[in-house]
Amino acid sequence: MDSVCFDEGLAVCLAPFDEAGAKEVLRTPDTWEPVMGMFLGYPAESWEAGGQEPRPPFESMFFEQNAAEPFARDPKVAQTLADSGLGGRPAPVPWREREVRALSRMLGLPQE
């Protein structure tokens, strides 16, 4: 679903939400158990940087069999992704701080 939305110029985000509030508003049957909500709309941020932030090392986020065994990153796969442009640009992009400040002003959020 997210790739179709992206192709249409939309932004998509899955997020947890207040289950009781959602059931009341959406009037879902008691047999339904909502888990995530999908937010859909036009992004205020640039496509290249939207939501981007520096990530922890790969091995600290992905594990094999249990949390004590980091998933070993395959350098060949990582290089193939980087060469094809699928790995994305390293965070943060140079203009990201200015963009976040502009978004904060636009949304009326407190300025630091």
C-alpha positions in Angstrom: 0.0 0.0 0.0 2.7 2.5 0.9 4.5 2.2 -2.5 1.2 2.9 -4.3 0.7 5.9 -2.1 4.3 7.1 -2.7 3.8 6.7 -6.4 0.8 9.0 -6.1 2.7 11.7 -4.2 1.2 10.8 -0.8 2.8 10.1 2.5 1.8 7.0 4.6 2.6 6.2 8.2 1.5 3.4 10.5 1.0 4.4 14.1 -0.4 3.1 17.3 -3.5 4.8 18.6 -6.1 4.9 21.4 -8.0 1.7 20.9 -11.1 2.7 22.9 -11.3 6.1 21.3 -11.0 4.6 17.8 -13.7 2.0 18.5 -16.0 4.8 19.7 -15.4 7.0 16.7 -15.3 4.3 14.0 -18.1 2.2 15.7 -16.3 -1.0 15.0 -17.7 -4.3 16.2 -16.4 -5.7 19.5 -14.9 -8.6 17.6 -12.4 -6.3 15.9 -9.2 -5.5 17.6 -7.5 -2.5 16.1 -3.7 -2.6 16.2 -2.4 0.3 14.1 -3.8 3.2 12.2 -2.7 4.3 8.8 -2.2 8.1 8.3 -2.4 9.2 4.7 -1.9 12.6 3.2 0.4 15.0 1.4 3.7 15.5 3.2 4.8 18.9 4.5 8.4 17.7 4.4 10.7 17.1 1.4 10.5 13.6 0.1 14.2 13.0 0.4 14.4 14.0 4.1 10.9 13.5 5.5 11.2 11.9 8.9 14.9 11.2 8.4 17.2 11.0 11.3 20.5 9.3 12.0 19.9 5.6 12.8 21.7 3.4 15.3 24.0 0.8 13.8 22.3 -2.0 11.9 23.5 -4.6 14.3 21.9 -2.9 17.3 18.4 -2.9 15.6 18.1 -6.3 14.0 18.7 -9.7 15.7 18.8 -13.3 14.7 16.9 -15.9 16.8 17.1 -13.8 20.0 18.1 -10.3 21.2 21.6 -11.4 22.2 22.6 -12.3 18.7 22.9 -9.3 16.3 21.9 -10.0 12.7 25.1 -9.9 10.7 24.9 -7.3 7.9 26.1 -8.6 4.6 28.6 -6.0 3.1 27.9 -7.2 -0.4 24.1 -6.6 0.0 24.7 -3.2 1.6 26.9 -2.2 -1.3 24.4 -3.4 -3.9 21.7 -1.4 -2.2 24.0 1.7 -2.0 25.0 1.3 -5.7 21.4 1.0 -6.8 20.3 4.0 -4.8 17.9 1.9 -2.6 19.9 2.5 0.5 18.9 6.1 0.7 21.0 9.2 1.4 22.7 9.1 4.8 20.9 11.2 7.4 20.7 14.0 8.0 20.6 15.7 4.6 22.3 19.1 4.7 19.1 21.2 4.7 17.2 19.1 7.3 17.6 21.4 10.3 16.3 24.4 8.3 13.4 22.3 7.0 12.4 21.2 10.6 12.6 24.8 11.9 10.4 26.0 9.0 7.9 23.2 9.6 7.8 24.1 13.3 7.0 27.7 12.5 4.4 26.7 9.9 2.7 24.4 12.5 2.9 27.0 15.3 5.1 24.8 17.4 7.4 26.3 20.1 10.7 27.4 18.7 14.0 26.5 20.5 
